[in-house]
Amino acid sequence: MSKQQRDAIDAAMRAEPFDLSQSTAGHRKSFEALMVRPYPADVTPADVTLGGVGAIELTVDGQAAEPAVLYFHGGGYVAGSARTGTHLATELARRTGGRALSVDYRLAPEHPYPAAVEDGLAAYAGLLESGASPSRVLVAGDSAGGGLAVATLLAAREQGLPQPAAIAVFSPWADISRSGSSMRTKDGADPLFSYDAMGWYAGRYVPGGDRSAPLASPVFAALAGLPPLLIQAGSHEVLLDDAVRLAGNAGRDDVEVTLQVAREGTHVFQFHFGALDEADEAIDEVARFFMRHLS
């Protein structure tokens, strides 16, 4: 990975520091502007419904309907949409030879926990009910969407639904209680978020009650029964310890798990594929991981 590429991305993130006084509406607007990219010319998007939950289906010219990547966008459970998830979802579909579906789960504070998990479960169940074979389904997500992807499969396990072939998560926010040590030790190294910034999101997603509930914070869940799991994070992010603990707990519970930490990587650095060498390398790793576990 080029140091020049890393430094440029770090500087761009620091140019617009997180504003704790911002409104929810204002944050959503700026998040959309930051995350939405034009669709590639060979990709056809379509609005669909999965179990009553909206999603965007992304079909790449010349590729099959399976495998199907079910993708959960980031945004701290407060911002983002199916559209903001399409940039990474499309690339995962492209590199695995199938299609992707980016889920438009409900957001806080209008719809606090457990609304997002309910929508994730409904979307996953809806995908299976549509005829997708679990052995040909892949689940992925970034940031809050990474935590939600894991929580969705935990909820599916409790409902007795079959698990997908594999799951991959980028910089997962897996502890809403912010108890990980990197929340403090990486504060400052992380160009995007701080302990207080993550508290801004947490206060909207779980305004009351137990923030360590397993489906809100999967680092406190028993993970047995989940499919093979790949976790990627950067060493320069406050969520590093969420990734490390999630991987450790998966190993404890006999889940096949791979943890990859990018040196000086920032939050969801994979988003910068095409402009950052390590982002392309990371997504290649995900594609290889997915392909190994497809039936």
C-alpha positions as CSV (number, residue, x, y, z in Angstrom):
1,M,0.0,0.0,0.0
2,S,1.4,3.4,-0.9
3,K,2.1,5.7,2.0
4,Q,1.1,8.6,-0.3
5,Q,-2.3,7.0,-0.9
6,R,-2.8,6.4,2.9
7,D,-1.8,10.0,3.8
8,A,-4.1,11.5,1.2
9,I,-7.1,9.6,2.5
10,D,-6.2,10.4,6.1
11,A,-5.9,14.1,5.3
12,A,-9.2,14.1,3.4
13,M,-11.0,12.6,6.5
14,R,-9.4,15.1,8.9
15,A,-10.5,18.0,6.7
16,E,-14.1,17.5,7.9
17,P,-14.1,16.5,11.6
18,F,-17.1,15.0,13.2
19,D,-19.4,17.6,14.5
20,L,-21.1,16.6,17.7
21,S,-23.6,19.5,17.4
22,Q,-24.9,18.5,14.0
23,S,-28.5,17.5,13.4
24,T,-29.5,14.0,12.4
25,A,-30.9,15.4,9.1
26,G,-27.7,17.3,8.4
27,H,-25.5,14.3,9.1
28,R,-27.6,12.1,6.8
29,K,-27.3,14.6,4.0
30,S,-23.5,14.9,4.3
31,F,-23.1,11.1,4.6
32,E,-25.1,10.5,1.4
33,A,-23.0,13.1,-0.4
34,L,-19.8,11.4,0.8
35,M,-20.7,7.8,0.1
36,V,-22.8,7.7,-3.1
37,R,-20.9,6.9,-6.2
38,P,-22.2,6.5,-9.8
39,Y,-23.2,3.0,-10.9
40,P,-20.7,1.4,-13.2
41,A,-21.9,1.2,-16.8
42,D,-22.2,-2.6,-16.7
43,V,-24.4,-2.6,-13.5
44,T,-28.2,-2.5,-13.5
45,P,-29.8,-1.4,-10.2
46,A,-33.4,-2.3,-9.4
47,D,-35.6,-1.5,-6.3
48,V,-36.8,-4.7,-4.8
49,T,-38.4,-5.9,-1.5
50,L,-37.0,-8.6,0.7
51,G,-39.4,-9.8,3.4
52,G,-41.1,-6.4,3.3
53,V,-37.8,-4.5,3.6
54,G,-36.6,-2.3,0.7
55,A,-33.4,-3.1,-1.0
56,I,-31.4,-2.3,-4.2
57,E,-30.6,-5.3,-6.4
58,L,-27.4,-4.9,-8.3
59,T,-26.9,-7.1,-11.4
60,V,-23.6,-7.1,-13.3
61,D,-23.8,-7.7,-17.0
62,G,-23.0,-11.3,-17.9
63,Q,-23.1,-12.6,-14.3
64,A,-25.5,-15.1,-12.8
65,A,-28.1,-14.5,-10.1
66,E,-26.1,-16.6,-7.6
67,P,-24.1,-16.3,-5.6
68,A,-26.1,-13.5,-4.0
69,V,-24.3,-11.0,-1.7
70,L,-26.7,-9.6,1.0
71,Y,-25.1,-6.2,2.0
72,F,-25.7,-4.0,5.1
73,H,-24.5,-0.4,4.8
74,G,-22.7,1.6,7.5
75,G,-23.7,4.9,9.0
76,G,-23.8,4.3,12.8
77,Y,-27.4,3.1,12.5
78,V,-28.4,6.7,12.0
79,A,-27.3,7.6,8.5
80,G,-26.9,5.8,5.2
81,S,-29.2,3.9,2.9
82,A,-29.3,1.0,0.5
83,R,-27.9,3.5,-2.0
84,T,-24.8,4.3,0.1
85,G,-24.1,0.5,0.4
86,T,-24.0,-0.1,-3.4
87,H,-20.4,1.0,-4.0
88,L,-18.9,-1.9,-2.0
89,A,-21.8,-4.3,-2.6
90,T,-21.4,-4.0,-6.4
91,E,-17.7,-4.7,-6.2
92,L,-18.2,-7.8,-4.0
93,A,-20.8,-9.0,-6.6
94,R,-18.4,-8.4,-9.4
95,R,-15.5,-10.2,-7.8
96,T,-17.7,-13.2,-6.8
97,G,-19.4,-13.6,-10.1
98,G,-23.0,-13.0,-8.9
99,R,-25.4,-10.2,-7.8
100,A,-25.7,-8.1,-4.7
101,L,-28.6,-6.8,-2.7
102,S,-28.1,-3.7,-0.5
103,V,-30.6,-3.5,2.3
104,D,-32.5,-0.4,3.3
105,Y,-33.0,-1.1,7.0
106,R,-34.7,1.4,9.3
107,L,-32.6,4.1,11.0
108,A,-32.5,5.6,14.4
109,P,-33.5,7.8,16.2
110,E,-36.9,7.4,14.5
111,H,-36.5,3.6,14.7
112,P,-34.1,2.7,17.5
113,Y,-32.8,-0.8,18.3
114,P,-34.0,-3.5,17.6
115,A,-35.6,-2.1,14.4
116,A,-32.4,-2.6,12.3
117,V,-32.0,-6.2,13.4
118,E,-35.7,-7.0,12.7
119,D,-35.2,-5.6,9.2
120,G,-32.0,-7.5,8.7
121,L,-33.7,-10.7,9.7
122,A,-36.7,-10.1,7.5
123,A,-34.5,-9.3,4.5
124,Y,-32.4,-12.4,5.0
125,A,-35.5,-14.6,5.4
126,G,-37.1,-12.9,2.4
127,L,-34.0,-13.7,0.3
128,L,-34.3,-17.4,1.2
129,E,-38.0,-17.4,0.6
130,S,-37.4,-15.9,-2.9
131,G,-35.6,-19.1,-3.8
132,A,-32.0,-18.3,-3.0
133,S,-30.1,-21.3,-1.7
134,P,-28.4,-20.6,1.7
135,S,-25.2,-22.3,0.4
136,R,-25.1,-19.7,-2.4
137,V,-25.8,-16.7,-0.2
138,L,-23.0,-14.5,1.1
139,V,-23.5,-11.8,3.8
140,A,-21.4,-8.7,4.2
141,G,-21.5,-5.2,5.8
142,D,-19.4,-2.3,6.9
143,S,-19.1,-0.4,10.2
144,A,-22.6,-0.5,11.8
145,G,-23.6,-2.7,8.9
146,G,-20.9,-5.1,9.8
147,G,-22.3,-5.4,13.3
148,L,-25.8,-5.7,11.9
149,A,-24.7,-8.4,9.5
150,V,-23.5,-10.5,12.5
151,A,-26.6,-9.7,14.6
152,T,-28.8,-10.7,11.6
153,L,-27.3,-14.1,11.5
154,L,-27.6,-14.5,15.3
155,A,-31.3,-13.6,15.0
156,A,-31.6,-16.1,12.1
157,R,-29.9,-18.8,14.2
158,E,-32.5,-18.2,16.9
159,Q,-35.3,-18.5,14.4
160,G,-33.9,-21.8,13.1
161,L,-33.1,-20.5,9.7
162,P,-30.2,-22.0,7.8
163,Q,-26.9,-20.0,7.8
164,P,-25.4,-18.6,4.6
165,A,-22.2,-19.9,3.1
166,A,-20.0,-17.2,4.7
167,I,-19.9,-13.7,6.1
168,A,-17.4,-10.9,5.8
169,V,-17.4,-7.6,7.7
170,F,-15.4,-4.4,7.3
171,S,-14.5,-2.4,10.4
172,P,-17.6,-3.8,12.3
173,W,-19.1,-1.7,15.1
174,A,-19.9,-4.7,17.3
175,D,-20.0,-3.0,20.7
176,I,-22.5,-0.2,21.2
177,S,-21.4,0.2,24.8
178,R,-18.0,1.5,23.6
179,S,-16.1,-0.7,26.1
180,G,-13.2,-1.6,23.8
181,S,-9.8,-0.3,24.7
182,S,-9.1,1.1,21.2
183,M,-12.0,3.5,21.7
184,R,-9.5,5.5,23.8
185,T,-6.1,4.3,22.6
186,K,-6.9,5.0,19.0
187,D,-8.6,8.3,19.6
188,G,-6.5,10.7,17.6
189,A,-5.0,8.1,15.4
190,D,-8.4,7.6,13.9
191,P,-9.0,10.5,11.4
192,L,-12.7,10.0,11.3
193,F,-14.2,9.0,14.7
194,S,-13.6,9.5,18.4
195,Y,-15.0,8.0,21.6
196,D,-17.5,10.9,21.7
197,A,-18.5,10.6,18.1
198,M,-19.4,7.0,18.6
199,G,-21.4,8.1,21.6
200,W,-23.4,10.4,19.4
201,Y,-24.5,7.4,17.3
202,A,-25.0,5.1,20.3
203,G,-27.3,7.6,22.0
204,R,-29.6,7.5,19.0
205,Y,-29.5,3.8,18.3
206,V,-29.9,2.6,21.9
207,P,-31.2,5.6,23.8
208,G,-32.1,3.5,26.8
209,G,-31.7,0.0,28.0
210,D,-28.8,-2.4,27.8
211,R,-26.2,-1.4,25.2
212,S,-24.4,-4.7,25.7
213,A,-27.5,-6.8,24.6
214,P,-26.1,-9.5,22.3
215,L,-28.1,-8.4,19.2
216,A,-27.1,-4.8,19.7
217,S,-23.5,-5.6,20.5
218,P,-22.5,-9.0,19.1
219,V,-19.1,-8.9,20.9
220,F,-21.2,-10.0,23.9
221,A,-23.0,-12.8,22.0
222,A,-22.4,-16.5,21.9
223,L,-21.4,-17.0,18.2
224,A,-21.6,-20.8,17.9
225,G,-23.4,-21.9,14.7
226,L,-22.4,-18.9,12.6
227,P,-20.8,-19.6,9.2
228,P,-17.1,-18.9,8.4
229,L,-16.3,-15.3,9.2
230,L,-13.8,-12.9,7.8
231,I,-13.2,-9.6,9.7
232,Q,-11.1,-6.8,8.3
233,A,-10.2,-3.6,10.1
234,G,-7.5,-0.9,10.1
235,S,-5.0,-0.3,12.8
236,H,-5.9,3.4,12.9
237,E,-9.5,3.2,14.0
238,V,-11.3,3.4,17.3
239,L,-13.3,0.2,16.3
240,L,-10.2,-1.9,16.1
241,D,-10.9,-3.6,19.4
242,D,-14.4,-4.5,18.3
243,A,-12.9,-6.4,15.4
244,V,-10.3,-8.1,17.5
245,R,-12.8,-9.2,20.3
246,L,-15.3,-10.4,17.7
247,A,-12.7,-12.6,16.1
248,G,-11.5,-13.9,19.5
249,N,-15.1,-14.8,20.5
250,A,-15.7,-16.5,17.2
251,G,-12.7,-18.7,17.8
252,R,-13.8,-19.4,21.4
253,D,-17.1,-20.6,20.0
254,D,-15.6,-22.8,17.3
255,V,-16.5,-20.6,14.4
256,E,-14.0,-20.6,11.6
257,V,-12.7,-17.0,11.6
258,T,-10.0,-14.9,9.9
259,L,-9.0,-11.5,11.2
260,Q,-7.0,-9.2,9.0
261,V,-5.7,-5.8,10.3
262,A,-4.3,-3.4,7.8
263,R,-1.3,-1.4,9.0
264,E,-2.3,2.2,9.4
265,G,-5.6,1.4,7.7
266,T,-8.5,3.7,8.4
267,H,-12.2,3.0,9.0
268,V,-13.6,1.0,6.1
269,F,-10.6,1.7,3.9
270,Q,-12.0,-0.9,1.5
271,F,-14.3,1.8,0.2
272,H,-11.4,3.4,-1.6
273,F,-10.7,0.5,-4.0
274,G,-9.3,1.8,-7.2
275,A,-7.5,4.6,-5.4
276,L,-5.8,2.6,-2.6
277,D,-3.8,-0.5,-3.2
278,E,-4.6,-2.1,0.1
279,A,-8.4,-1.6,-0.5
280,D,-8.2,-3.7,-3.7
281,E,-6.1,-6.3,-2.0
282,A,-8.6,-6.5,0.9
283,I,-11.6,-7.0,-1.4
284,D,-9.6,-9.6,-3.4
285,E,-9.1,-11.4,0.0
286,V,-12.9,-11.3,0.6
287,A,-13.6,-12.7,-2.8
288,R,-11.2,-15.5,-2.3
289,F,-12.7,-16.2,1.1
290,F,-16.2,-16.2,-0.3
291,M,-15.3,-18.5,-3.2
292,R,-13.7,-21.0,-1.0
293,H,-16.9,-21.4,1.0
294,L,-19.5,-21.5,-1.8
295,S,-21.0,-24.9,-2.5
